[in-house]
Amino acid sequence: MAYWEWNATGDPQHPHVIVCVHGLTRQGRDFDVLAQRLARQARVVCPDVAGRGHSDWLADPMAYQVPQYAADMLALLAQVHQQAPITTLDWVGTSMGGLIGMAIAGQPGLPLPAPVRRLVLNDVGPAIAWQALQRIGQYLGQPVRFDSQEQAAAALWAISTSFGPHTQAQWLALSQPMLRPLPGGGFGLHYDPALAVPFKTMTEETALAGEAVLWQLYDQIQARTLLLRGADSDLLTAATAQAMAQRGPRAQRVEFAGVGHAPTLVADDQVAAVQAFLQEAA
């Protein structure tokens, strides 16, 4: 598993580590803007989850699920801790990365180098709207080829307008790491198309069963929790966000107008919300 590490403190062994984990079809470079800001106070680690970016693809497509990802993150944290001891651990998770964060923070007794102190859940909760899962399933794993990075960025924007307003330069910067050169020329997407295999086995009934497990994890979280929500999100409903503020870690909520699923944490107000929360005294 590949990961990107940011450190602007001058101390490559800084004991405060912030892990930033991306969404379903994304990769660790999504956090470039946020990581550069957070790196002023900590060591920031942004993994490419298995099957994405520069990480290996899995032999068994059915392993592309949260339990495997959480196990991989434990191994990654053990490696980072071996390089330099972690005394403070924070987690920022967008969509799928938030589900992995709930699995890590919501299971007491896991072999973590330090307990998760702060947890940021970016537009995700235990209950995920079935309609949003259906929308994602329409494009997940579909074969695509682009002649240029600009053509790819335009195509990606067509399925990502819910991310909210971005300048052309911001969107191109977010899009370039999403691409890999193809042997015959042009570009394809960076992820294993087999990510769609377990996704397509999901039914509304199995999604509801998974929701019950996720609420159990959420209710056991001890970390102080910040819930970010796009006001127009079709994945995290306002009702779920309200429930998350009333149970478990009683998440503090911040909502962004004009944004759906999911805030990219590039805009100044989004970065500032995460930075302020992680800098708060215990």
C-alpha positions as a Markdown table, in Angstrom:
| # | Residue | x | y | z |
|---|---|---|---|---|
| 1 | Met | 0.0 | 0.0 | 0.0 |
| 2 | Ala | 1.4 | 3.3 | -1.1 |
| 3 | Tyr | 1.0 | 6.5 | 1.0 |
| 4 | Trp | 1.9 | 10.2 | 0.7 |
| 5 | Glu | 3.5 | 11.8 | 3.7 |
| 6 | Trp | 3.6 | 15.5 | 4.4 |
| 7 | Asn | 5.8 | 17.2 | 7.0 |
| 8 | Ala | 6.4 | 20.9 | 7.2 |
| 9 | Thr | 7.4 | 21.1 | 10.8 |
| 10 | Gly | 11.1 | 20.2 | 10.2 |
| 11 | Asp | 10.6 | 17.2 | 12.4 |
| 12 | Pro | 10.2 | 14.0 | 10.3 |
| 13 | Gln | 9.6 | 12.1 | 13.6 |
| 14 | His | 6.8 | 14.4 | 14.8 |
| 15 | Pro | 4.7 | 12.4 | 17.4 |
| 16 | His | 1.4 | 13.8 | 16.2 |
| 17 | Val | 0.1 | 11.9 | 13.1 |
| 18 | Ile | -3.0 | 12.8 | 11.1 |
| 19 | Val | -4.2 | 10.1 | 8.8 |
| 20 | Cys | -6.4 | 11.3 | 5.8 |
| 21 | Val | -8.3 | 8.6 | 4.0 |
| 22 | His | -10.1 | 9.2 | 0.7 |
| 23 | Gly | -13.5 | 8.1 | -0.8 |
| 24 | Leu | -14.5 | 5.0 | -2.8 |
| 25 | Thr | -13.0 | 5.9 | -6.2 |
| 26 | Arg | -10.5 | 8.5 | -5.1 |
| 27 | Gln | -6.8 | 8.4 | -3.9 |
| 28 | Gly | -4.5 | 10.0 | -1.3 |
| 29 | Arg | -3.6 | 13.0 | -3.4 |
| 30 | Asp | -7.1 | 14.3 | -2.9 |
| 31 | Phe | -5.7 | 15.8 | 0.4 |
| 32 | Asp | -2.8 | 17.8 | -1.1 |
| 33 | Val | -4.3 | 21.2 | -0.1 |
| 34 | Leu | -5.5 | 20.1 | 3.4 |
| 35 | Ala | -2.3 | 18.2 | 4.1 |
| 36 | Gln | 0.0 | 21.1 | 3.4 |
| 37 | Arg | -2.0 | 23.1 | 6.0 |
| 38 | Leu | -2.1 | 20.4 | 8.6 |
| 39 | Ala | 1.6 | 19.5 | 8.1 |
| 40 | Arg | 2.4 | 22.7 | 9.9 |
| 41 | Gln | 1.4 | 21.0 | 13.2 |
| 42 | Ala | 1.8 | 17.3 | 12.5 |
| 43 | Arg | 3.0 | 14.4 | 10.3 |
| 44 | Val | 0.2 | 13.9 | 7.8 |
| 45 | Val | -0.2 | 10.5 | 6.1 |
| 46 | Cys | -2.5 | 10.1 | 3.1 |
| 47 | Pro | -2.7 | 6.5 | 1.9 |
| 48 | Asp | -3.9 | 5.1 | -1.4 |
| 49 | Val | -6.3 | 2.5 | -0.2 |
| 50 | Ala | -5.7 | -1.0 | -1.8 |
| 51 | Gly | -6.9 | -1.0 | -5.5 |
| 52 | Arg | -6.4 | 2.7 | -5.9 |
| 53 | Gly | -3.6 | 5.1 | -6.9 |
| 54 | His | -0.2 | 3.6 | -6.5 |
| 55 | Ser | -1.3 | 0.8 | -4.3 |
| 56 | Asp | -1.5 | -2.8 | -5.4 |
| 57 | Trp | -4.7 | -4.3 | -6.7 |
| 58 | Leu | -6.2 | -7.2 | -4.7 |
| 59 | Ala | -6.3 | -10.7 | -6.1 |
| 60 | Asp | -9.8 | -11.3 | -4.6 |
| 61 | Pro | -12.2 | -8.5 | -5.6 |
| 62 | Met | -14.5 | -9.5 | -2.7 |
| 63 | Ala | -11.8 | -8.2 | -0.3 |
| 64 | Tyr | -12.5 | -4.7 | -1.5 |
| 65 | Gln | -14.5 | -3.9 | 1.7 |
| 66 | Val | -14.1 | -2.0 | 4.9 |
| 67 | Pro | -12.8 | -4.9 | 7.1 |
| 68 | Gln | -9.8 | -5.4 | 4.8 |
| 69 | Tyr | -9.2 | -1.7 | 4.5 |
| 70 | Ala | -9.2 | -1.3 | 8.3 |
| 71 | Ala | -6.8 | -4.2 | 8.7 |
| 72 | Asp | -4.5 | -2.5 | 6.1 |
| 73 | Met | -4.6 | 0.8 | 8.1 |
| 74 | Leu | -3.6 | -1.0 | 11.3 |
| 75 | Ala | -0.6 | -2.4 | 9.4 |
| 76 | Leu | 0.2 | 1.1 | 8.0 |
| 77 | Leu | 0.0 | 2.7 | 11.4 |
| 78 | Ala | 2.2 | 0.0 | 12.9 |
| 79 | Gln | 4.8 | 0.8 | 10.2 |
| 80 | Val | 4.6 | 4.6 | 10.7 |
| 81 | His | 4.8 | 4.1 | 14.5 |
| 82 | Gln | 7.9 | 1.9 | 14.0 |
| 83 | Gln | 9.6 | 4.7 | 12.0 |
| 84 | Ala | 8.8 | 7.2 | 14.8 |
| 85 | Pro | 6.6 | 6.8 | 17.9 |
| 86 | Ile | 3.0 | 8.1 | 17.5 |
| 87 | Thr | 1.7 | 9.7 | 20.7 |
| 88 | Thr | -1.3 | 11.6 | 19.2 |
| 89 | Leu | -3.4 | 10.2 | 16.4 |
| 90 | Asp | -6.1 | 12.0 | 14.5 |
| 91 | Trp | -8.2 | 10.7 | 11.5 |
| 92 | Val | -9.8 | 12.6 | 8.6 |
| 93 | Gly | -12.0 | 10.4 | 6.4 |
| 94 | Thr | -14.0 | 11.3 | 3.3 |
| 95 | Ser | -17.0 | 9.0 | 2.6 |
| 96 | Met | -15.4 | 5.5 | 2.5 |
| 97 | Gly | -12.4 | 6.9 | 4.5 |
| 98 | Gly | -14.9 | 7.9 | 7.2 |
| 99 | Leu | -16.3 | 4.4 | 7.3 |
| 100 | Ile | -12.8 | 3.0 | 7.8 |
| 101 | Gly | -12.3 | 5.6 | 10.5 |
| 102 | Met | -15.4 | 4.4 | 12.3 |
| 103 | Ala | -14.1 | 0.9 | 12.1 |
| 104 | Ile | -10.8 | 2.0 | 13.6 |
| 105 | Ala | -12.1 | 4.3 | 16.3 |
| 106 | Gly | -15.2 | 2.3 | 17.1 |
| 107 | Gln | -13.6 | -1.0 | 18.1 |
| 108 | Pro | -12.0 | -0.8 | 21.6 |
| 109 | Gly | -8.9 | -3.0 | 21.9 |
| 110 | Leu | -7.5 | -2.7 | 18.4 |
| 111 | Pro | -3.7 | -2.6 | 18.3 |
| 112 | Leu | -3.4 | 1.1 | 17.6 |
| 113 | Pro | -0.2 | 2.9 | 18.5 |
| 114 | Ala | -2.4 | 5.5 | 20.2 |
| 115 | Pro | -6.2 | 6.0 | 20.6 |
| 116 | Val | -7.8 | 8.1 | 17.9 |
| 117 | Arg | -8.1 | 11.5 | 19.6 |
| 118 | Arg | -10.0 | 13.5 | 16.9 |
| 119 | Leu | -12.2 | 12.0 | 14.2 |
| 120 | Val | -13.4 | 14.0 | 11.2 |
| 121 | Leu | -16.1 | 12.3 | 9.2 |
| 122 | Asn | -16.6 | 14.0 | 5.8 |
| 123 | Asp | -20.1 | 13.6 | 4.5 |
| 124 | Val | -20.6 | 10.1 | 5.8 |
| 125 | Gly | -22.3 | 8.3 | 8.6 |
| 126 | Pro | -23.6 | 4.9 | 9.6 |
| 127 | Ala | -26.7 | 5.3 | 7.4 |
| 128 | Ile | -26.0 | 5.7 | 3.7 |
| 129 | Ala | -28.9 | 6.6 | 1.4 |
| 130 | Trp | -29.6 | 3.7 | -0.9 |
| 131 | Gln | -30.3 | 6.1 | -3.8 |
| 132 | Ala | -26.8 | 7.5 | -3.5 |
| 133 | Leu | -25.3 | 4.0 | -3.6 |
| 134 | Gln | -27.3 | 3.3 | -6.8 |
| 135 | Arg | -26.0 | 6.5 | -8.3 |
| 136 | Ile | -22.4 | 5.5 | -7.6 |
| 137 | Gly | -23.0 | 2.0 | -8.9 |
| 138 | Gln | -23.9 | 3.4 | -12.3 |
| 139 | Tyr | -20.3 | 4.6 | -13.1 |
| 140 | Leu | -18.2 | 2.5 | -10.7 |
| 141 | Gly | -15.8 | 0.2 | -12.7 |
| 142 | Gln | -17.0 | 1.2 | -16.1 |
| 143 | Pro | -14.2 | 1.0 | -18.8 |
| 144 | Val | -13.1 | 4.5 | -19.9 |
| 145 | Arg | -10.3 | 5.9 | -22.0 |
| 146 | Phe | -9.4 | 9.6 | -22.4 |
| 147 | Asp | -7.2 | 11.2 | -25.0 |
| 148 | Ser | -5.9 | 13.9 | -22.6 |
| 149 | Gln | -5.9 | 15.0 | -19.0 |
| 150 | Glu | -8.2 | 17.9 | -19.9 |
| 151 | Gln | -10.7 | 15.6 | -21.5 |
| 152 | Ala | -10.6 | 13.3 | -18.4 |
| 153 | Ala | -11.1 | 16.2 | -16.1 |
| 154 | Ala | -14.2 | 17.3 | -18.0 |
| 155 | Ala | -15.6 | 13.8 | -17.9 |
| 156 | Leu | -14.9 | 13.4 | -14.2 |
| 157 | Trp | -16.5 | 16.8 | -13.5 |
| 158 | Ala | -19.7 | 15.5 | -15.3 |
| 159 | Ile | -20.1 | 12.9 | -12.5 |
| 160 | Ser | -18.7 | 15.1 | -9.7 |
| 161 | Thr | -20.6 | 18.3 | -9.9 |
| 162 | Ser | -22.0 | 17.6 | -6.4 |
| 163 | Phe | -18.5 | 18.3 | -5.1 |
| 164 | Gly | -19.4 | 22.0 | -5.3 |
| 165 | Pro | -17.7 | 25.0 | -7.0 |
| 166 | His | -14.1 | 24.6 | -8.1 |
| 167 | Thr | -11.8 | 26.7 | -10.3 |
| 168 | Gln | -10.5 | 25.0 | -13.4 |
| 169 | Ala | -7.0 | 24.8 | -11.8 |
| 170 | Gln | -8.4 | 23.2 | -8.6 |
| 171 | Trp | -10.3 | 20.6 | -10.5 |
| 172 | Leu | -7.4 | 19.8 | -12.8 |
| 173 | Ala | -5.2 | 19.3 | -9.8 |
| 174 | Leu | -7.7 | 17.0 | -8.2 |
| 175 | Ser | -8.2 | 15.1 | -11.5 |
| 176 | Gln | -4.6 | 14.5 | -12.6 |
| 177 | Pro | -3.8 | 11.9 | -9.8 |
| 178 | Met | -7.0 | 10.1 | -10.8 |
| 179 | Leu | -5.4 | 9.0 | -14.1 |
| 180 | Arg | -2.9 | 6.4 | -15.3 |
| 181 | Pro | -1.3 | 6.2 | -18.7 |
| 182 | Leu | -2.6 | 3.4 | -20.9 |
| 183 | Pro | -0.2 | 1.1 | -22.9 |
| 184 | Gly | -1.7 | 2.2 | -26.2 |
| 185 | Gly | -1.8 | 5.9 | -25.4 |
| 186 | Gly | -4.3 | 8.0 | -23.6 |
| 187 | Phe | -5.4 | 7.7 | -20.0 |
| 188 | Gly | -7.6 | 5.5 | -17.9 |
| 189 | Leu | -8.8 | 5.8 | -14.3 |
| 190 | His | -6.3 | 4.9 | -11.5 |
| 191 | Tyr | -8.4 | 2.3 | -9.8 |
| 192 | Asp | -9.1 | -1.5 | -10.2 |
| 193 | Pro | -12.4 | -1.9 | -12.0 |
| 194 | Ala | -13.0 | -4.9 | -9.8 |
| 195 | Leu | -13.9 | -2.5 | -7.0 |
| 196 | Ala | -17.4 | -2.8 | -8.5 |
| 197 | Val | -17.6 | -6.6 | -7.8 |
| 198 | Pro | -18.5 | -6.4 | -4.1 |
| 199 | Phe | -20.5 | -3.2 | -4.7 |
| 200 | Lys | -22.8 | -4.9 | -7.2 |
| 201 | Thr | -23.6 | -7.7 | -4.7 |
| 202 | Met | -25.1 | -5.2 | -2.3 |
| 203 | Thr | -28.8 | -5.1 | -2.0 |
| 204 | Glu | -31.0 | -2.7 | 0.0 |
| 205 | Glu | -31.4 | -5.4 | 2.6 |
| 206 | Thr | -27.7 | -6.0 | 3.0 |
| 207 | Ala | -27.1 | -2.3 | 3.1 |
| 208 | Leu | -29.5 | -2.0 | 6.0 |
| 209 | Ala | -27.8 | -4.9 | 7.9 |
| 210 | Gly | -24.5 | -3.1 | 7.4 |
| 211 | Glu | -26.0 | 0.1 | 8.7 |
| 212 | Ala | -26.9 | -1.6 | 12.0 |
| 213 | Val | -23.2 | -2.7 | 12.4 |
| 214 | Leu | -22.0 | 0.8 | 11.6 |
| 215 | Trp | -24.3 | 2.4 | 14.2 |
| 216 | Gln | -22.8 | -0.1 | 16.8 |
| 217 | Leu | -19.3 | 1.1 | 15.8 |
| 218 | Tyr | -20.3 | 4.7 | 15.9 |
| 219 | Asp | -21.8 | 4.4 | 19.4 |
| 220 | Gln | -18.5 | 3.1 | 20.7 |
| 221 | Ile | -16.4 | 5.9 | 19.4 |
| 222 | Gln | -14.6 | 7.8 | 22.2 |
| 223 | Ala | -12.8 | 10.3 | 20.0 |
| 224 | Arg | -14.1 | 13.8 | 19.7 |
| 225 | Thr | -15.9 | 13.8 | 16.4 |
| 226 | Leu | -16.5 | 16.5 | 13.7 |
| 227 | Leu | -19.1 | 15.7 | 11.1 |
| 228 | Leu | -18.8 | 17.7 | 7.8 |
| 229 | Arg | -21.8 | 17.6 | 5.5 |
| 230 | Gly | -22.6 | 19.1 | 2.1 |
| 231 | Ala | -25.9 | 20.7 | 2.5 |
| 232 | Asp | -27.1 | 19.1 | -0.8 |
| 233 | Ser | -25.6 | 15.7 | 0.0 |
| 234 | Asp | -27.6 | 12.7 | -1.3 |
| 235 | Leu | -25.5 | 10.2 | 0.7 |
| 236 | Leu | -25.6 | 11.7 | 4.2 |
| 237 | Thr | -29.2 | 12.9 | 5.0 |
| 238 | Ala | -29.9 | 15.7 | 7.4 |
| 239 | Ala | -31.8 | 13.3 | 9.6 |
| 240 | Thr | -28.7 | 11.0 | 9.9 |
| 241 | Ala | -26.5 | 13.9 | 10.7 |
| 242 | Gln | -28.9 | 15.0 | 13.4 |
| 243 | Ala | -28.9 | 11.5 | 14.9 |
| 244 | Met | -25.1 | 11.5 | 14.9 |
| 245 | Ala | -25.1 | 14.7 | 16.9 |
| 246 | Gln | -27.3 | 13.1 | 19.5 |
| 247 | Arg | -25.8 | 9.7 | 20.1 |
| 248 | Gly | -22.3 | 8.0 | 20.4 |
| 249 | Pro | -19.6 | 10.7 | 20.3 |
| 250 | Arg | -22.3 | 13.4 | 19.7 |
| 251 | Ala | -20.6 | 14.8 | 16.6 |
| 252 | Gln | -20.1 | 18.5 | 16.2 |
| 253 | Arg | -21.6 | 19.5 | 12.9 |
| 254 | Val | -20.5 | 21.8 | 10.1 |
| 255 | Glu | -22.5 | 22.1 | 6.9 |
| 256 | Phe | -21.4 | 23.7 | 3.6 |
| 257 | Ala | -24.0 | 25.4 | 1.4 |
| 258 | Gly | -23.9 | 24.7 | -2.4 |
| 259 | Val | -22.1 | 21.4 | -1.9 |
| 260 | Gly | -23.3 | 17.8 | -2.1 |
| 261 | His | -21.4 | 14.6 | -1.7 |
| 262 | Ala | -18.7 | 15.2 | -0.8 |
| 263 | Pro | -16.8 | 18.4 | 0.2 |
| 264 | Thr | -13.3 | 18.1 | -1.3 |
| 265 | Leu | -11.6 | 20.0 | 1.5 |
| 266 | Val | -9.9 | 22.3 | -1.0 |
| 267 | Ala | -12.0 | 25.5 | -0.4 |
| 268 | Asp | -10.7 | 27.8 | 2.4 |
| 269 | Asp | -13.8 | 27.4 | 4.6 |
| 270 | Gln | -13.6 | 23.6 | 4.5 |
| 271 | Val | -9.9 | 23.5 | 5.2 |
| 272 | Ala | -10.3 | 26.0 | 8.1 |
| 273 | Ala | -13.1 | 23.9 | 9.7 |
| 274 | Val | -10.9 | 20.8 | 9.8 |
| 275 | Gln | -7.8 | 22.7 | 10.9 |
| 276 | Ala | -9.6 | 24.5 | 13.7 |
| 277 | Phe | -11.1 | 21.3 | 15.0 |
| 278 | Leu | -7.8 | 19.4 | 15.0 |
| 279 | Gln | -6.0 | 22.3 | 16.7 |
| 280 | Glu | -8.5 | 22.6 | 19.6 |
| 281 | Ala | -7.1 | 21.8 | 23.0 |
| 282 | Ala | -8.1 | 18.5 | 24.5 |
